[in-house]
Amino acid sequence: MQTKKKITITIDEEIYEAVDRATREFKMHRSQLAQDALSLWLRKQTEDSMAQGYREMAEEDRLFSEMALEAQKEVQR
């Protein structure tokens, strides 16, 4: 069973008008449009955070590889 919660938000008039146009054009309720928009925003934030983490891990891997290569060169000398 899914539970819904009610929220109240304040938005700029131009965004409100764009939302009204979109709800008419796509024949959907404002609540559904807001839920879809928030879900997309949250997904993007998660993806951005994960991408940043992967970039940081790649940099750590590069630094570790450089250290390992230098250590191997020292052993071979």
C-alpha positions, -999 to 999 in steps of 0.1 A, spaced: 0 0 0 15 33 -11 9 63 12 7 98 -3 17 130 16 5 165 9 30 194 5 26 230 -2 51 249 -23 55 285 -35 67 290 -71 73 319 -94 42 329 -115 59 320 -148 67 285 -135 31 282 -123 18 292 -158 42 267 -174 29 240 -151 -7 248 -159 1 246 -197 19 213 -193 -9 198 -172 -34 207 -199 -12 196 -228 -3 163 -212 -37 158 -195 -23 152 -161 -28 165 -126 -4 191 -111 4 166 -83 15 140 -109 36 165 -128 52 177 -96 59 141 -85 74 133 -118 96 164 -118 108 158 -83 116 121 -91 136 132 -121 155 158 -100 163 133 -73 174 107 -99 197 133 -115 212 143 -82 219 106 -74 235 101 -108 256 133 -105 268 122 -71 276 87 -83 295 101 -114 315 124 -91 323 94 -69 335 74 -99 357 103 -111 372 105 -76 378 67 -76 394 69 -110 418 96 -98 427 75 -67 432 44 -90 455 65 -113 476 78 -83 478 43 -69 489 29 -103 516 55 -106 529 47 -71 529 10 -79 548 16 -111 574 36 -94 578 10 -67 581 -17 -93 608 3 -111 627 6 -78 626 -31 -72 638 -38 -107 669 -15 -103 
